[in-house]
Amino acid sequence: MPRSLLTHLTLRTWLERWSQEAIDQADAIGLEVSEGMRRSGWIGAAPVGQATIARTETRLGQTLPPTLREFYTVTDGWPTLSMDFAAIRAVEDLGWTRDLDPDLIKAWDDAGSAWPPDADDGPPLLRRSLLLNTGTDRLLLDPARTTNGEWTAVGFTSWYPGAGEPQPSFRAELEDHYATFLNFDAPGSRTHAEIADQVEHAYQLLLNGNRDEEDVFEQAGRFGDERAQVLAIQVTALTGNDADHSELIWRSRTVTGDAAVQDDLLPLLVIQALDPAAGQEYRMTSFTQSSPPEFASMARQLAVRYRFERGLTADFSRTPAFARTVEQARQLVRSGRDDEAFGLVLAGLGGWTPQTGMHLAPLGLLWDKELGPIMTADRRRRLLSQARGLG
């Protein structure tokens, strides 16, 4: 289950914060703010009692999931969500999608596709789901997919063909909408500083080889934390998964100007894009066309070197002790002693230090033309689990 970064806030405290931030950014998000809202700092409604919730549950024939029930005990609806989701309905306006939006189901039925009854997309999902919002994009809760009593939440949007990324609960979905709001419309929110503290804590743990909170980076990235986004890319690469490093084209000049990003992440991007086995050369074109000019120029120069030298050689001279270890490991690789080479690198990680706070590990081990081929998925994970950069 995705980690929540807002567990330090009660639902009421969090919604009060969101309220004031939404009022401050009303023009940007198209929110009509009444004088009462401005005076109170509250964009929500009055809470409803258990009897009102129970009447809705009787009408629907279902007990509402816990985080949705809690929400209505704080506010009977919410006037603003991200994109075209508009507002969350009052509890007495809740209904099944099949009743509130039958035309949507008919449109999908008319498409002529056959859908299994338990499909998590298309008409079966729409027929069984609860419609929470009033917008042209639909926010659904699926009672057929549950975790600890919570119903899976999905967005059904006009710009994506069918259901989007599922969230494990109503609260998780609501947090995702808040993350989008913070990312694009509220850069001054105090929530950013709180999340940055969580990112730093997770970063220090991971440098110590403790992976318990590595998923913080992905979640913090949703809130627009650029450092977390870059660290998440590195975690993906170090867990042996295929990472689309061309995501860096959307990062700010602060990120692309970072020394660790230029020296250690950029070669990883270039090699991945140019690897003929991957068949993803389009990433290089996209990258050089969309990133800041200086960064794009560095990428093109690396591409020329990669082709001319038939690979790239990582330079660890910034950390002399680790550089000596790596050179010894290269000698072992040349002798076919890959296990010994990796063991030597692992033992020598104490001699490596991060170049900047966006640097999680010596990624050159992954893209070096001699050492990269021995860095299997299992060895990458072992590297991530080893304490490093603490000397």
C-alpha positions as CSV (number, residue, x, y, z in Angstrom):
1,M,0.0,0.0,0.0
2,P,1.4,3.5,-0.9
3,R,2.8,5.4,2.1
4,S,0.9,8.4,3.3
5,L,3.0,11.5,4.0
6,L,0.2,13.2,5.8
7,T,-0.3,10.8,8.7
8,H,1.1,13.5,11.1
9,L,-2.1,15.5,10.4
10,T,-5.6,14.7,11.5
11,L,-8.2,14.8,8.7
12,R,-9.7,18.0,10.2
13,T,-6.3,19.7,10.5
14,W,-5.3,18.7,7.0
15,L,-8.5,19.9,5.4
16,E,-8.3,23.2,7.3
17,R,-4.9,23.7,5.9
18,W,-6.1,22.8,2.4
19,S,-9.0,25.2,2.9
20,Q,-6.8,28.2,3.6
21,E,-4.4,27.4,0.8
22,A,-7.3,27.0,-1.7
23,I,-8.7,30.3,-0.7
24,D,-5.3,31.9,-1.2
25,Q,-5.1,30.3,-4.7
26,A,-8.8,30.7,-5.6
27,D,-8.2,32.4,-8.9
28,A,-5.7,29.8,-10.1
29,I,-7.9,26.9,-9.3
30,G,-11.2,28.5,-10.3
31,L,-12.7,28.3,-6.8
32,E,-15.6,30.6,-6.0
33,V,-15.0,31.9,-2.5
34,S,-17.8,33.3,-0.5
35,E,-17.4,36.0,2.2
36,G,-18.2,33.3,4.8
37,M,-15.4,31.2,3.5
38,R,-12.9,34.0,3.7
39,R,-14.0,34.9,7.3
40,S,-13.8,31.3,8.5
41,G,-11.0,30.0,6.4
42,W,-13.1,27.0,5.7
43,I,-14.3,25.9,2.2
44,G,-16.0,22.7,3.3
45,A,-19.5,22.2,4.7
46,A,-20.9,21.4,8.1
47,P,-20.3,17.8,9.2
48,V,-23.1,15.3,9.2
49,G,-24.1,12.9,11.9
50,Q,-24.0,9.1,12.0
51,A,-27.8,9.0,11.4
52,T,-27.5,10.8,8.1
53,I,-24.6,8.5,7.0
54,A,-26.6,5.5,8.0
55,R,-29.6,6.6,5.9
56,T,-27.4,6.8,2.9
57,E,-25.9,3.4,3.6
58,T,-29.4,1.9,3.8
59,R,-30.3,3.5,0.5
60,L,-27.2,2.2,-1.2
61,G,-27.3,-1.2,0.5
62,Q,-23.7,-0.9,1.5
63,T,-21.7,0.3,4.5
64,L,-19.4,3.1,3.4
65,P,-15.7,2.5,3.8
66,P,-14.0,3.9,6.9
67,T,-12.1,6.9,5.5
68,L,-15.2,8.1,3.5
69,R,-17.3,7.8,6.7
70,E,-14.7,9.8,8.6
71,F,-14.7,12.5,5.9
72,Y,-18.4,13.1,6.2
73,T,-18.1,13.5,9.9
74,V,-15.8,16.5,9.1
75,T,-17.4,18.0,6.1
76,D,-20.5,17.1,4.0
77,G,-18.6,17.4,0.7
78,W,-15.6,19.3,-0.7
79,P,-15.8,22.0,-3.4
80,T,-12.5,21.5,-5.2
81,L,-10.5,18.6,-6.6
82,S,-7.7,18.6,-9.1
83,M,-8.2,18.7,-12.9
84,D,-11.9,18.3,-14.0
85,F,-13.1,16.3,-11.0
86,A,-14.9,19.4,-9.6
87,A,-16.4,18.6,-6.1
88,I,-17.1,15.7,-3.8
89,R,-20.8,15.2,-3.4
90,A,-22.7,15.6,-0.1
91,V,-23.4,12.3,1.5
92,E,-27.1,12.3,0.6
93,D,-26.2,12.9,-3.0
94,L,-24.0,9.8,-3.3
95,G,-25.1,7.1,-5.7
96,W,-24.0,4.3,-7.9
97,T,-22.5,5.3,-11.3
98,R,-25.1,3.2,-13.0
99,D,-27.9,5.4,-11.6
100,L,-26.2,8.8,-11.7
101,D,-24.3,8.5,-15.0
102,P,-25.9,5.8,-17.2
103,D,-24.8,7.6,-20.4
104,L,-21.2,6.9,-19.5
105,I,-21.8,3.2,-19.2
106,K,-23.8,3.2,-22.4
107,A,-21.0,4.9,-24.3
108,W,-18.6,2.2,-23.2
109,D,-21.1,-0.6,-24.0
110,D,-21.6,0.9,-27.5
111,A,-17.8,0.6,-28.0
112,G,-18.5,-3.1,-28.5
113,S,-15.8,-4.6,-26.3
114,A,-16.3,-7.7,-24.2
115,W,-15.5,-7.2,-20.5
116,P,-15.2,-9.8,-17.8
117,P,-17.6,-9.2,-14.8
118,D,-14.7,-8.4,-12.4
119,A,-12.9,-6.1,-14.8
120,D,-11.2,-3.2,-13.1
121,D,-11.9,-1.0,-16.2
122,G,-14.8,-0.4,-18.5
123,P,-18.6,-1.1,-17.9
124,P,-18.2,-3.7,-15.2
125,L,-16.3,-1.3,-13.0
126,L,-18.7,1.5,-13.8
127,R,-21.8,-0.5,-13.0
128,R,-20.6,-1.6,-9.5
129,S,-18.8,1.6,-8.5
130,L,-19.9,4.5,-6.3
131,L,-19.7,7.9,-7.9
132,L,-18.3,10.4,-5.5
133,N,-17.9,13.7,-7.4
134,T,-19.7,16.1,-9.7
135,G,-17.1,16.7,-12.4
136,T,-16.7,15.6,-16.0
137,D,-13.9,13.4,-14.8
138,R,-15.3,10.7,-12.5
139,L,-14.0,9.8,-9.0
140,L,-15.1,6.2,-8.3
141,L,-15.0,3.8,-5.3
142,D,-15.0,0.1,-6.2
143,P,-16.6,-2.1,-3.5
144,A,-15.3,-5.2,-5.3
145,R,-11.7,-4.4,-4.5
146,T,-11.1,-3.9,-0.8
147,T,-8.2,-3.7,1.7
148,N,-8.9,-3.6,5.4
149,G,-12.4,-2.5,4.7
150,E,-11.4,0.3,2.4
151,W,-12.7,0.4,-1.2
152,T,-10.2,1.0,-4.1
153,A,-10.5,4.5,-5.5
154,V,-10.0,5.2,-9.2
155,G,-10.3,8.2,-11.5
156,F,-12.1,7.8,-14.8
157,T,-11.0,10.7,-16.9
158,S,-11.6,12.3,-20.3
159,W,-7.9,12.4,-21.1
160,Y,-7.1,8.7,-20.2
161,P,-8.9,5.8,-21.9
162,G,-10.6,4.2,-18.8
163,A,-9.7,3.9,-15.2
164,G,-6.4,5.5,-14.0
165,E,-4.0,4.5,-11.3
166,P,-5.9,2.9,-8.4
167,Q,-5.5,4.1,-4.8
168,P,-6.2,1.8,-1.9
169,S,-8.7,4.1,-0.1
170,F,-10.8,7.3,-0.4
171,R,-8.3,9.1,1.8
172,A,-5.4,8.0,-0.4
173,E,-7.2,9.3,-3.4
174,L,-8.0,12.6,-1.7
175,E,-4.3,13.0,-0.7
176,D,-3.4,12.5,-4.4
177,H,-5.6,15.4,-5.4
178,Y,-4.1,17.5,-2.7
179,A,-0.6,16.5,-3.9
180,T,-1.5,17.7,-7.4
181,F,-2.8,21.0,-5.9
182,L,0.5,21.5,-4.0
183,N,2.6,20.6,-7.0
184,F,1.1,23.1,-9.4
185,D,-0.8,25.7,-7.4
186,A,0.6,26.0,-3.8
187,P,4.4,26.1,-3.8
188,G,4.5,28.1,-0.5
189,S,2.5,25.5,1.5
190,R,4.1,24.5,4.8
191,T,3.4,20.9,3.8
192,H,6.3,21.1,1.4
193,A,8.7,21.7,4.3
194,E,7.2,18.8,6.2
195,I,7.6,16.5,3.3
196,A,11.1,17.7,2.7
197,D,12.0,16.6,6.2
198,Q,10.6,13.2,5.5
199,V,12.6,13.0,2.3
200,E,15.8,13.8,4.2
201,H,15.0,11.3,6.9
202,A,14.5,8.6,4.3
203,Y,17.6,9.6,2.5
204,Q,19.8,9.2,5.6
205,L,18.2,5.8,6.3
206,L,19.0,4.7,2.8
207,L,22.6,5.8,3.0
208,N,22.8,3.6,6.0
209,G,21.5,0.7,3.9
210,N,18.0,0.8,5.6
211,R,15.4,0.5,2.8
212,D,12.3,0.7,5.1
213,E,11.3,4.2,3.8
214,E,12.6,4.3,0.3
215,D,9.0,4.6,-1.0
216,V,8.9,8.1,0.6
217,F,10.7,9.4,-2.5
218,E,8.0,8.3,-5.0
219,Q,5.2,9.6,-2.8
220,A,7.0,12.9,-2.1
221,G,7.5,13.3,-5.8
222,R,3.8,13.5,-6.3
223,F,3.8,16.6,-4.2
224,G,6.3,18.3,-6.4
225,D,9.5,17.6,-4.4
226,E,12.1,17.6,-7.1
227,R,14.8,16.1,-4.9
228,A,12.5,13.2,-4.1
229,Q,11.8,12.7,-7.8
230,V,15.5,12.5,-8.6
231,L,16.1,10.1,-5.7
232,A,13.2,7.9,-6.8
233,I,14.7,7.5,-10.2
234,Q,17.9,6.3,-8.5
235,V,16.0,3.9,-6.3
236,T,14.3,2.5,-9.4
237,A,17.7,2.0,-11.1
238,L,19.2,0.4,-8.0
239,T,16.4,-2.1,-7.6
240,G,17.1,-3.5,-11.0
241,N,14.0,-2.1,-12.7
242,D,13.9,-0.3,-16.0
243,A,13.7,3.4,-15.2
244,D,12.7,6.0,-17.8
245,H,15.4,8.5,-16.9
246,S,14.1,10.8,-19.6
247,E,11.8,12.1,-16.8
248,L,14.7,14.4,-16.1
249,I,13.6,16.6,-19.0
250,W,10.8,18.0,-16.9
251,R,13.1,18.9,-14.0
252,S,14.1,22.5,-13.2
253,R,17.4,24.0,-13.9
254,T,18.2,23.6,-10.2
255,V,18.0,19.9,-10.7
256,T,19.7,19.7,-14.1
257,G,22.5,22.0,-12.7
258,D,23.2,19.6,-9.8
259,A,26.7,18.1,-10.0
260,A,25.6,14.6,-9.1
261,V,22.8,14.7,-11.7
262,Q,25.3,15.8,-14.4
263,D,28.1,13.5,-13.5
264,D,26.3,10.3,-12.5
265,L,22.6,10.3,-13.6
266,L,23.1,11.9,-17.0
267,P,25.4,9.1,-18.3
268,L,22.8,6.5,-17.1
269,L,20.2,8.3,-19.1
270,V,22.3,8.5,-22.2
271,I,23.3,4.8,-22.1
272,Q,19.8,3.7,-21.5
273,A,18.5,5.7,-24.5
274,L,21.3,4.5,-26.8
275,D,21.2,0.8,-25.8
276,P,20.0,-0.9,-29.0
277,A,18.6,-3.8,-27.1
278,A,16.2,-1.4,-25.3
279,G,14.8,0.0,-28.5
280,Q,14.1,3.4,-26.9
281,E,16.3,5.8,-28.9
282,Y,13.3,8.2,-28.9
283,R,14.2,9.0,-25.3
284,M,17.4,10.7,-26.4
285,T,15.6,12.8,-29.0
286,S,13.0,13.8,-26.5
287,F,15.6,14.6,-23.9
288,T,17.8,16.8,-26.1
289,Q,14.8,18.7,-27.5
290,S,13.2,19.4,-24.1
291,S,15.8,19.8,-21.5
292,P,17.7,23.0,-20.7
293,P,20.3,23.7,-23.5
294,E,23.4,23.2,-21.4
295,F,22.1,19.9,-20.1
296,A,21.1,18.8,-23.6
297,S,24.6,19.7,-24.9
298,M,26.2,17.5,-22.2
299,A,23.9,14.6,-23.2
300,R,24.9,15.0,-26.9
301,Q,28.6,15.0,-26.0
302,L,28.2,11.9,-23.9
303,A,26.4,10.2,-26.7
304,V,29.3,10.9,-29.1
305,R,31.8,9.6,-26.5
306,Y,29.6,6.5,-25.9
307,R,29.6,5.6,-29.6
308,F,33.3,6.4,-30.2
309,E,34.6,4.6,-27.1
310,R,32.0,1.8,-27.3
311,G,30.9,2.6,-23.8
312,L,31.6,5.1,-21.0
313,T,34.1,4.8,-18.1
314,A,33.1,6.1,-14.7
315,D,35.5,8.4,-12.9
316,F,35.6,8.0,-9.1
317,S,38.6,10.2,-8.5
318,R,36.6,12.6,-6.4
319,T,36.7,9.9,-3.7
320,P,40.3,8.5,-4.0
321,A,39.9,5.5,-1.6
322,F,36.8,4.3,-3.5
323,A,38.5,5.0,-6.8
324,R,41.4,2.6,-5.8
325,T,38.9,0.0,-4.9
326,V,37.1,0.3,-8.2
327,E,40.3,0.0,-10.1
328,Q,41.1,-3.2,-8.3
329,A,37.6,-4.5,-9.1
330,R,38.1,-3.7,-12.8
331,Q,41.3,-5.9,-12.7
332,L,39.2,-8.8,-11.2
333,V,36.5,-8.4,-13.9
334,R,39.1,-8.6,-16.6
335,S,40.2,-11.9,-15.1
336,G,36.6,-13.2,-15.0
337,R,36.3,-13.0,-11.3
338,D,33.0,-11.1,-11.1
339,D,31.9,-12.2,-7.7
340,E,35.2,-11.1,-6.1
341,A,35.0,-7.8,-8.0
342,F,31.5,-7.1,-6.6
343,G,32.5,-8.2,-3.1
344,L,35.4,-5.8,-3.2
345,V,33.2,-2.9,-4.4
346,L,30.7,-3.7,-1.7
347,A,33.3,-3.7,1.0
348,G,34.8,-0.4,-0.2
349,L,31.6,1.6,-0.2
350,G,32.6,3.3,3.0
351,G,35.2,5.2,0.9
352,W,32.5,6.7,-1.3
353,T,30.6,9.9,-0.4
354,P,27.6,11.5,-2.1
355,Q,28.5,14.5,-4.3
356,T,25.3,16.3,-3.4
357,G,22.1,15.7,-1.5
358,M,20.6,14.3,-4.7
359,H,23.2,11.6,-4.8
360,L,22.2,8.2,-3.4
361,A,24.9,5.8,-4.5
362,P,27.8,5.5,-7.0
363,L,25.7,5.0,-10.0
364,G,28.8,4.9,-12.2
365,L,29.0,1.3,-11.2
366,L,25.8,0.7,-13.2
367,W,26.9,2.5,-16.4
368,D,30.7,1.9,-16.5
369,K,31.4,-0.3,-19.5
370,E,33.5,-2.8,-17.5
371,L,31.6,-2.9,-14.2
372,G,28.0,-2.2,-15.5
373,P,27.7,-5.7,-17.1
374,I,28.3,-7.4,-13.7
375,M,25.7,-5.3,-11.8
376,T,22.8,-7.7,-11.9
377,A,19.5,-6.8,-10.4
378,D,20.4,-8.7,-7.2
379,R,23.7,-7.0,-6.9
380,R,22.1,-3.6,-7.4
381,R,19.7,-4.3,-4.5
382,R,22.6,-5.5,-2.4
383,L,24.4,-2.2,-3.1
384,L,21.3,-0.3,-2.1
385,S,21.2,-2.3,1.2
386,Q,24.8,-1.6,2.1
387,A,25.8,1.4,4.2
388,R,27.7,3.9,2.2
389,G,28.8,7.5,2.1
390,L,29.2,7.8,5.8
391,G,32.9,8.3,6.1
